[in-house]
Amino acid sequence: MLKRDDIEAAALRLNGQVLDTPCVESRTLSQLTGCQVFLKFENLQYTASFKERGACNKLVQLTPEERSRGVVAMSAGNHAQGVAYHAQRLGLRAVIVMPRFTPGVKVERTRGFGAEVVLHGDSLEESRAHARELSAREGLVFVHPYDDEAIVAGQGTVALEMLRAQPDIDTLVIAVGGGGLISGMATAAKAIRPDIQIVGVQTERFPAMYNAIKGTHLPQGNSTIAEGIAVGTPGTITEAIIRDKVDDMLLVDEGDIEQAIVMLLEIEKTLVEGAGAAGLAAVLKHPERFAGRRVGLVLCGGNIDPMLLASIIERGMVRAGRLARIVVSARDVPGNLARITAIVAEAGANVDEVHHQRAFTLLAAQNVSIELVLQTRGREHIAEVIRQLQAQGFEAALV
């Protein structure tokens, strides 16, 4: 099994090749969660993910003969970019197999690092099978995203840096997909501090490792905003380490992750993808589990589709009551819409959208249903806007 010495050796290989990213306390998140929160900003790596660490550690250990053959990897995102970038740095041929429906921005970025991208299959499993075929047919060295000791050792260097920067951390909360990050970090952290607690986090839609460790049979979904940890099959190496060294596994849902993404953006001014927010999502969902503890979270990636981010921000504003949809019923006569918007303005809210509905309504024919999307200061402000509309004789309600 992997040892601390393997991870220390990986750290020496990675010195100067990847960033020793900041690990600092978030005072605001600490106040909000009831525990002392320390954030490790792996989203600041050049490819915006910790995956560089394992990829680089694997590639620099290839023999001259293996280097001459080149490498092949399967990934829908961060592992692809990590392998492609460090292969380019080292002058190696890199072939990356990605599912056919991988977002274009990830495909182009991977190509931008000099890799040959092959789009094949509708799932990671199909892509993995094709990558194995290419490996056998063309003699390429297969670089697994997590089930490889060199990969795991590279990922484990995150824990060495965190405990060097913040030695008082007593709990690490780590996103789990195939398990490369948590198994590497657990190996290093438990060797340094045997009493430290290691907690893994998976999404309710992809609970493969949770099922394996807990003995449950929770169903697997088809998609998640945390696609970086949407892994259907746990790693053999990583599962064994997790069984031995990880203290607990938790699940979070899509709404928890969305909330965490928005909080990190607003409070820390830092952009993370779904997997990168999973740790904070778990702390927010289970505050009693972490109360009073010194918790280290890894912001493990920052590669998120801009359109998805826009949707998450907007949904977050709705949950916070800062974006609201109200329906006002009024007589369909000239001037009423102007009166309604004037009342909204006087109440301090801003009109974002207006929709008139005449046909699809059960109101009397001479009435109209006006749907307003408003920018507000919060739920109390929404209630005040509705009260002022009702005080002026309009029927108004939150949708």
ABEGO torsion letter per residue (X at the ends): XBBAAAAAAAAAAABGABBBBBBBBBAAAAAAAGBBBBBBBAAABAAGBAAAAAAAAAAAABBAAAAAAEBBBBBABAAAAAAAAAAAAAGBBBBBBBBAABBAAAAAAAAAAGBBBBBBEABAAAAAAAAAAAAAAAGBBBBBAABBAAAAAAAAAAAAAAAAABAABABBBBBBBAGAAAAAAAAAAAAABAABBBBBBBBAABAAAAAAAAGBABBBBABBABAAABBABBBAAAAAAAAAABABBBBBBAAAAAAAAAAAAAAAGBBBBAAAAAAAAAAAABAAAABGBBBBBBBABABBBAAAAAAAAAAAAAAAGABBBBBBBBBBBBGAAAAAAAAAAAAGBBBABBBBBAABBABBAABBBBBBBBBBAEAAAAAAAAAAAAAAGBBBBBX
